[in-house]
Amino acid sequence: MSLQNTIEIFLAVAEHRSFVSAARHLAMTPPAVTRAVSALEEKLGVQLLLRTTRQVSLTSAGAAYAARVAPLITGLAEAAAELHEGHGQAAGLIRINAPMSMGERVLPDVISQFRTLFPQVSLALTLTDRHIDIVSENVDLAIRISTQPKDKLTIWRKITEIRRCFVASPQYLSRFGTPESVDDLSGHCLLSYDAEAGPETWDLTNGPKRRRVVAGDVLSSNNGDLIAKLAVNGEGIALLPQFIIDEPLKSGALVQVLHDWQPPQLWLTLYYPPYDKLPMRLVTFSDFFERYVTEARPV
């Protein structure tokens, strides 16, 4: 094992504060990780980590060493990626942030197929429905579902429009009635899908007609899948992206209501930090992702 690989293992243990977690992250066995760190400590002649039964922490020497070598390891990885991309090969690390439901439902197949075609590209994925600051949080690409972007500090690329519809379970509608118009919603429990798990405002249109409805007085969540399951359980009416509710709509667990009323248009958009020129790995992944969600599995 090279010194670079050994240092990368040490940095992973320092980051995760656990040999087991670092091993899982690196796809190694815990004993192999332990041996690698011990070999590095023996080579340097200094203890880098404090081991207890509960956690692993850096010694003062370990913290100083990590601070010096982490930028060097990052620089080596970036240099290798630039060398590959200079020869027309997508390579290097892409740090991706995506919404929770889309990440769990769509990204596994996207990533597996992409990695088969581009094995030199590494991926680090975080999932959250919160709109993060991609510059301060060190993200290379953020997948977002939102209204038309107004951010002028980042680069963005529209992929497609996201279809949404009103849904409820047949059991709920048999108990409380099917709303024939937006004005009928005042007598119903409206489920809110909001990033902060608070009330959600629905600005709705039907031709020239305009209505504003506030949902979430009784039930709200920052997770679309949870809202969909609550709707299936008969807890109320929800407004959700169609890719979340495709299966319960097909099975009849949910039915669509208020077909004529439209919520504001949402876009599926890719955001990037303000690069002068997008690295090849980002362009390659973006193109692949767009083809997948517009052709293989439309959202």
C-alpha positions as CSV (number, residue, x, y, z in Angstrom):
1,M,0.0,0.0,0.0
2,S,1.4,3.4,-1.0
3,L,2.0,6.2,1.5
4,Q,-0.7,8.3,-0.2
5,N,-3.3,5.5,0.3
6,T,-2.2,5.1,3.9
7,I,-2.6,8.9,4.5
8,E,-6.0,8.8,2.8
9,I,-7.1,6.1,5.2
10,F,-5.8,8.0,8.2
11,L,-7.7,11.1,7.1
12,A,-10.9,9.1,6.7
13,V,-10.6,7.8,10.2
14,A,-10.0,11.3,11.5
15,E,-13.0,12.6,9.6
16,H,-15.4,9.8,10.7
17,R,-13.9,9.4,14.2
18,S,-14.3,5.7,13.9
19,F,-12.4,2.9,12.3
20,V,-15.6,1.1,11.5
21,S,-17.2,4.1,9.8
22,A,-14.0,4.9,7.9
23,A,-13.8,1.3,6.7
24,R,-17.4,1.4,5.5
25,H,-16.7,4.6,3.7
26,L,-13.6,3.2,2.1
27,A,-15.1,-0.2,1.3
28,M,-12.4,-1.9,3.5
29,T,-12.4,-4.1,6.6
30,P,-11.9,-2.4,10.0
31,P,-8.8,-4.5,10.7
32,A,-7.3,-3.4,7.4
33,V,-7.9,0.2,8.3
34,T,-6.5,-0.2,11.8
35,R,-3.3,-1.9,10.4
36,A,-2.9,1.0,7.9
37,V,-3.1,3.7,10.5
38,S,-0.8,1.8,12.9
39,A,1.8,1.4,10.1
40,L,1.6,5.1,9.4
41,E,2.1,5.9,13.1
42,E,5.1,3.5,13.2
43,K,6.6,5.1,10.1
44,L,6.2,8.6,11.6
45,G,7.2,7.6,15.1
46,V,4.3,9.4,16.7
47,Q,0.8,8.6,17.8
48,L,-1.8,10.2,15.6
49,L,-5.0,8.9,17.1
50,L,-6.4,8.3,20.6
51,R,-8.5,5.1,20.7
52,T,-11.2,4.5,23.3
53,T,-14.1,2.1,23.3
54,R,-16.5,4.8,22.3
55,Q,-14.7,7.0,19.8
56,V,-11.4,7.8,18.0
57,S,-10.0,11.3,18.3
58,L,-6.8,13.1,17.0
59,T,-3.9,13.7,19.2
60,S,-2.4,17.2,19.0
61,A,0.3,15.7,16.7
62,G,-2.4,14.0,14.6
63,A,-4.4,17.2,14.2
64,A,-1.3,19.1,13.1
65,Y,-0.4,16.3,10.6
66,A,-3.9,16.1,9.2
67,A,-4.0,19.8,8.7
68,R,-0.7,19.7,6.7
69,V,-1.4,16.6,4.6
70,A,-5.1,17.0,3.8
71,P,-4.5,19.8,1.2
72,L,-1.7,17.8,-0.3
73,I,-3.9,14.7,-0.8
74,T,-6.6,16.9,-2.3
75,G,-4.1,18.5,-4.6
76,L,-2.8,15.2,-5.8
77,A,-6.3,14.0,-6.5
78,E,-7.1,17.2,-8.4
79,A,-3.9,17.0,-10.4
80,A,-4.7,13.4,-11.4
81,A,-8.2,14.4,-12.5
82,E,-6.8,17.3,-14.5
83,L,-4.3,15.0,-16.2
84,H,-7.0,12.6,-17.2
85,E,-9.4,15.3,-18.3
86,G,-6.6,16.9,-20.3
87,H,-6.6,13.7,-22.3
88,G,-10.3,13.7,-22.8
89,Q,-11.3,11.4,-19.9
90,A,-13.8,12.3,-17.3
91,A,-12.1,11.7,-13.9
92,G,-12.0,13.0,-10.4
93,L,-14.4,13.7,-7.5
94,I,-17.9,15.2,-7.9
95,R,-19.6,16.3,-4.6
96,I,-23.3,16.2,-5.3
97,N,-26.2,17.4,-3.2
98,A,-29.8,16.4,-4.1
99,P,-33.3,16.4,-2.6
100,M,-34.1,13.5,-0.3
101,S,-36.9,11.8,-2.3
102,M,-35.2,12.2,-5.7
103,G,-31.9,11.1,-4.3
104,E,-33.4,7.9,-2.9
105,R,-35.7,7.1,-5.9
106,V,-33.7,8.2,-8.9
107,L,-30.0,8.6,-8.1
108,P,-29.1,4.9,-7.3
109,D,-29.8,3.8,-10.9
110,V,-28.2,7.0,-12.3
111,I,-25.0,6.5,-10.2
112,S,-24.7,2.8,-11.0
113,Q,-25.0,3.3,-14.7
114,F,-22.8,6.3,-14.7
115,R,-20.0,4.6,-12.7
116,T,-20.1,1.6,-15.2
117,L,-19.4,4.0,-18.0
118,F,-17.0,6.4,-16.2
119,P,-15.1,4.4,-13.5
120,Q,-12.5,7.2,-13.1
121,V,-15.1,9.5,-11.6
122,S,-15.7,9.4,-7.8
123,L,-19.0,10.6,-6.3
124,A,-19.8,11.9,-2.8
125,L,-23.5,12.3,-2.3
126,T,-25.5,14.3,0.4
127,L,-29.3,14.4,0.5
128,T,-31.3,17.2,1.9
129,D,-34.4,19.1,0.9
130,R,-32.8,22.3,2.3
131,H,-31.4,24.6,-0.4
132,I,-27.7,24.7,0.5
133,D,-25.1,27.3,-0.3
134,I,-23.0,25.3,-2.7
135,V,-20.0,27.6,-2.5
136,S,-19.7,27.7,1.3
137,E,-20.6,24.0,1.7
138,N,-18.1,22.9,-0.9
139,V,-20.5,21.2,-3.4
140,D,-19.7,20.7,-7.1
141,L,-23.2,20.1,-8.3
142,A,-26.6,20.6,-6.6
143,I,-29.8,19.0,-7.9
144,R,-32.8,21.2,-7.0
145,I,-36.5,21.2,-7.5
146,S,-37.8,24.7,-7.2
147,T,-39.4,27.6,-8.9
148,Q,-37.4,29.5,-11.6
149,P,-33.9,30.3,-10.3
150,K,-33.1,33.8,-9.3
151,D,-29.6,33.1,-8.0
152,K,-27.1,35.2,-9.9
153,L,-24.0,34.0,-8.0
154,T,-24.0,30.4,-9.4
155,I,-24.3,28.7,-12.8
156,W,-27.6,26.8,-13.3
157,R,-29.0,24.5,-16.0
158,K,-32.7,23.7,-16.4
159,I,-33.2,20.0,-17.0
160,T,-37.0,19.6,-17.2
161,E,-40.2,20.7,-15.6
162,I,-41.6,18.8,-12.6
163,R,-45.2,17.8,-12.7
164,R,-47.2,18.1,-9.5
165,C,-50.8,17.2,-8.7
166,F,-53.3,17.1,-5.8
167,V,-53.9,13.6,-4.4
168,A,-55.8,12.0,-1.6
169,S,-56.8,8.4,-0.7
170,P,-60.1,7.0,-1.7
171,Q,-60.9,6.3,2.0
172,Y,-60.3,10.0,2.8
173,L,-62.5,11.2,0.0
174,S,-65.3,8.8,1.0
175,R,-65.3,10.2,4.5
176,F,-64.9,13.9,3.7
177,G,-66.0,14.3,0.1
178,T,-64.2,15.1,-3.1
179,P,-63.4,18.8,-3.5
180,E,-64.9,20.1,-6.8
181,S,-63.1,23.5,-6.6
182,V,-60.3,25.1,-4.7
183,D,-63.0,26.9,-2.6
184,D,-64.0,23.5,-1.2
185,L,-60.5,22.9,0.3
186,S,-61.4,25.0,3.4
187,G,-63.2,22.0,4.9
188,H,-60.3,19.6,4.3
189,C,-57.0,18.7,6.0
190,L,-54.2,19.9,3.7
191,L,-50.8,18.3,4.1
192,S,-47.8,20.6,3.7
193,Y,-44.5,19.6,2.1
194,D,-42.2,22.3,3.2
195,A,-38.4,22.4,3.6
196,E,-38.8,23.7,7.2
197,A,-41.8,21.5,7.9
198,G,-44.0,24.5,8.2
199,P,-47.1,25.8,6.5
200,E,-47.0,25.7,2.7
201,T,-48.7,28.3,0.5
202,W,-50.4,27.1,-2.7
203,D,-50.8,29.8,-5.4
204,L,-53.2,28.2,-7.8
205,T,-54.5,29.1,-11.2
206,N,-57.3,27.9,-13.4
207,G,-57.3,30.0,-16.5
208,P,-58.0,33.6,-15.3
209,K,-58.9,32.4,-11.9
210,R,-56.4,32.8,-9.0
211,R,-56.6,31.4,-5.5
212,R,-54.1,31.3,-2.6
213,V,-54.5,28.4,-0.1
214,V,-52.4,27.7,3.0
215,A,-51.7,24.1,3.8
216,G,-50.1,22.5,6.9
217,D,-52.1,23.8,9.8
218,V,-52.4,20.2,11.1
219,L,-49.7,18.1,9.4
220,S,-46.5,19.2,7.7
221,S,-43.1,17.6,6.9
222,N,-39.9,18.4,5.1
223,N,-40.0,15.0,3.4
224,G,-42.2,14.3,0.4
225,D,-42.3,10.5,0.8
226,L,-43.6,10.9,4.4
227,I,-46.3,13.3,3.1
228,A,-47.3,10.7,0.4
229,K,-47.6,8.0,3.0
230,L,-49.7,10.2,5.2
231,A,-52.0,10.8,2.2
232,V,-52.2,7.1,1.5
233,N,-53.2,6.6,5.2
234,G,-56.1,8.9,4.7
235,E,-54.7,11.9,6.6
236,G,-55.6,14.6,4.0
237,I,-55.0,16.1,0.6
238,A,-51.4,16.7,-0.6
239,L,-49.7,18.5,-3.5
240,L,-46.7,16.4,-4.6
241,P,-44.3,15.9,-7.5
242,Q,-45.6,13.0,-9.6
243,F,-42.3,11.0,-9.4
244,I,-43.0,10.6,-5.6
245,I,-46.6,9.4,-6.1
246,D,-46.4,7.4,-9.3
247,E,-46.7,4.0,-7.6
248,P,-49.6,4.8,-5.3
249,L,-51.5,6.5,-8.2
250,K,-51.0,3.3,-10.3
251,S,-52.1,1.1,-7.5
252,G,-55.1,3.2,-6.6
253,A,-53.9,4.0,-3.1
254,L,-54.1,7.6,-4.2
255,V,-56.3,9.4,-6.7
256,Q,-55.9,12.8,-8.3
257,V,-58.3,15.6,-7.4
258,L,-58.7,19.2,-8.7
259,H,-57.4,18.4,-12.1
260,D,-58.1,21.9,-13.5
261,W,-56.1,23.8,-10.9
262,Q,-52.4,24.3,-11.5
263,P,-49.7,25.1,-8.9
264,P,-46.7,27.3,-9.9
265,Q,-44.3,25.5,-12.3
266,L,-41.3,23.8,-10.7
267,W,-38.0,23.2,-12.5
268,L,-35.5,20.4,-12.0
269,T,-32.3,22.4,-12.1
270,L,-28.6,21.7,-11.8
271,Y,-26.5,24.3,-9.9
272,Y,-22.8,24.7,-10.1
273,P,-20.3,27.0,-8.3
274,P,-19.1,30.0,-10.5
275,Y,-16.5,28.1,-12.6
276,D,-14.9,29.9,-15.5
277,K,-15.3,26.6,-17.3
278,L,-17.1,23.5,-16.0
279,P,-14.7,20.5,-15.5
280,M,-15.3,17.7,-17.9
281,R,-16.5,15.3,-15.2
282,L,-19.3,17.8,-14.3
283,V,-20.4,18.2,-17.9
284,T,-20.3,14.5,-18.5
285,F,-22.4,13.7,-15.4
286,S,-24.9,16.5,-16.1
287,D,-25.4,15.3,-19.7
288,F,-25.9,11.7,-18.4
289,F,-28.3,12.8,-15.7
290,E,-30.4,14.9,-18.1
291,R,-30.7,12.0,-20.6
292,Y,-31.7,9.6,-17.8
293,V,-34.5,11.8,-16.2
294,T,-35.9,12.9,-19.6
295,E,-35.7,9.6,-21.5
296,A,-35.1,6.6,-19.3
297,R,-37.2,7.7,-16.3
298,P,-39.0,10.9,-17.0
299,V,-39.9,13.0,-13.9
